[in-house]
Every structure is written in structure tokens, then in C-alpha cells.
């Protein structure tokens, strides 16, 4: 598992996030090639004797610098649109969870169960155990089964919040009075950290998100224990 505070992207834990990482590399390579070409032209213009400084027009150059940028934009737009539609696609989710943002904690409701819900608060620094991350651990984790499509219904009770887990490729605003939808699927077991990504008040940075992906049998055992406790 990638360290949640590392520079750059975390390791992908969902198919959508893997596609986003590939698109990032694809777009970055195009930007690198364009920057290299522009730098070469600048160096050539500065260091070369300009024999055609009074040239007024060139049909071939105009065709090239019109078609080439259009082709580059298409190379960027097509994979971008593909990923956009993948992120909006929700096909037969195995589990639906409603996340409600409060000042300053999250509450989760598993809508496929009758009475399965809980509040998730940040663990104070003085209560952390060795190996836990400061400002990122929560007293109740959102548990999901591995390789199962999960639909998130996200809203807020008071102000704007944002439910974001970078490793899963999910970031959705929580708007009071509005129910937003997101979908993801964890590709392997693990614990994935996120935080509210909206400046929602003084304690904005103290409402972490912890998603724990476990095998289906473990999820069934966990849900049974939670229902018994409730």
C-alpha cells in the first residue's frame, strides 16, 4: 500500500484509478514532447541566422500548425472521454452505501441492510496505536467486499463536503439537499485513506475517510456482527 502522504499518486486500488494513471502518463508524455519541440524551436531561432526573416506566408507551415494541434487534442480527448464515461457507469452494484457529511465527521448507511449504519470520527492523536496514521485514522472504517461494484450515494447535512479516496479514484462533492452518485470497485484487499476535499470549516482537515476492502466472507461476518451490535 502506498503511503497516504507520499508525493504524487497513490498506488491504484481500482480499475478506474489504473485507467486514470495510464491517462496521466499518456497526457504527460504529450506535454513533454510539445515542450521539447518548442524549446528546440526557440534555441534554433536564437542560434541560427534567419535567412527568411521577411517571409510573409507559407501554406505548408499553416497547414501543419493547424492539423497537428487538432490531432494532439483528439489524442488527449478520446481516452479522456472514455474514462469519464467509465466513471459515470454504474452497472448492477452489489452494494449501495450512503455517506453523509457532517461538521466534522462522516456517517455511513448500508442501504441493502435494514439497520446497518454508523458514524466515523477521527481518532485523536493521543489515542493512536503504533503504525496508525495521524489525522487519517477513523474509529469506524467503511468496510466493503473486494472485486464487488460499490455504489456511493453522497450528501451532506450542513455545509459542502467532498468524499475523496485517491487510491480508489473517487472524489465526489457532498452537497446539502442533493444526492450525488459515485461508483468504484476495489481490486485487492487493503486499507485506503482519504479526507474531505472541500474547505468545510475550521475542522475541515479532521474528518478522514478510511475504506477497508476485505474478502466477501469477511464482509459477511463483519456485517453480521454489526447487525447484532445494533
JOSUL-V294569 format. One line per field, one symbol per residue. ss: DSSP state (~ for helix, > for strand, _ for the rest). psi: psi as a letter, one per 30 degrees, with the letter a starting at -180 (. if undefined). A space follows every 50 residues. Layout:
# JOSUL-V294569
ss=???
psi=???
This chain:
# JOSUL-V294569
ss=_____________>~~~~~~~~~~~~~~~~~~~~~~~~~~~~~~~~~___ ________~~~~~~~~~~~~~~~~~~~~~~~~~~~~~~______>>>>>> >>__>>>>>>______>>>>_>__~~~__________>___>>>>____> >>>>>>____>>>>>~~~_>>>>>_>___>>>>>_>___>>>>>>_____ ___~~~_>>>>>>>_~~~~~~~~~~~~~~_
psi=kkkfglkaklkkgleeeeeeeeeeeeeeeeeeeeeeeeeeeeeeeefkkj fhfgkeljeeeeeegeeeeeeeeefeeeeeeeeeeeffkjjikfkkkkkk kljilkkkjjffleijllkjlkklefgklkflkkgfklfkkjklkkhkkk kkjkalfdaklkjkjeffhkjkkjkkgkjlklklkkflllkkkllkgkjg aeheggilkjkjklleeeeeeeeeeeeee.
